[in-house]
Amino acid sequence: MKKLHTLALEQKEAAKHGEVYFPMQKYVTTLDASYPVVVTHWHEEAEFTMIRSGSAMYQIDLEDYPVEEGDLLFIPPRLLHSITTQQGQQARSDTYVFHLNFLGGNGTDLCATKYLTPLQNREYTLPYLIKPDHPAYASLRKLFEQIHTLYDETVFGYELALKALFLQTVFLLLQYGEKDETADHTTSDKLKTVLDYMELHYAEPLTVGDLAAQCYFSEYHFMRFFKKHINMTCVEYINNLRLEKAVEMFEQGNTSILDVSLSVGFHNLSYFHKVFKRRYHMTPKEFLRQL
């Protein structure tokens, strides 16, 4: 029986998705008042998602996509993306995160050089959101449910079948995509640089000046730039990142609130309590009692 993971806690650019010889992982994500957001992030893998219930807002490559029950999403590698829910909303989704190397993307044959490598390098623009009225929806949904069944049942040879199903998924999406070798990724690349820096240094004191320097922006321009594209201030983002790391530590068995607070970069315990309760609608102590 495979362990299920939640995007809200583990879907980060530094996360390990699957194993070296089987680079794919299933995630079950529930967003609600306790976990209302998956912060903006990126990774080398692609994602294939179905919204099982509820509604939310995806941001993919800096564009907003409202989603609801039954919708499918395909997020190619290296694209910035996030998920948010409004107050009172809930959303549940199943996501399969897989590296294109699993499909042969690291090969030298025609399929790799003509399709998979350009897709990995963001040279193709594909439909990210596939709603029921999309001409490929019925076929893609059937593929998704086949992936879901095979992944859970793990019959002998299921890895071969999963590889074939993901290749069919990419094939169908390519019919509605186009190659774009002239796309300007400057904005998203700058944001990735900043987000990577935050991921590496979240436990340290971080200033706006530190972050602005990663983009070679003034502090004023950086704050406007970050808020415009991430939909939250850099302070809010850092706090959310630190809180997610704190929850990970609590769930891994660390019950010292002071130690966790210091380990994730909150050096003021009362402030840690304040932002934790604002985010999760309970104190750290109450959270620990629920584990």
Secondary structure, DSSP 8 states (H G I E B T S, - for coil): ----B-HHHH--TT---SBTTB-EEEEEEEESSSS-EEEEE--SSEEEEEEEEEEEEEEETTEEEEEETT-EEEE-TT--EEEE--TT--EEEEEEEE-GGGGTTTS-SHHIIIIIHHHHTT-EE--SEE-TTSTTHHHHHHHHHHHHHHHHH--TTHHHHHHHHHHHHHHHHHTT-EE-TT---HHHHHHHHHHHHHHHHTTS---HHHHHHHHT--HHHHHHHHHHHHSS-HHHHHHHHHHHHHHHHHHTT---HHHHHHHTT---HHHHHHHHHHHHSS-HHHHHHH-
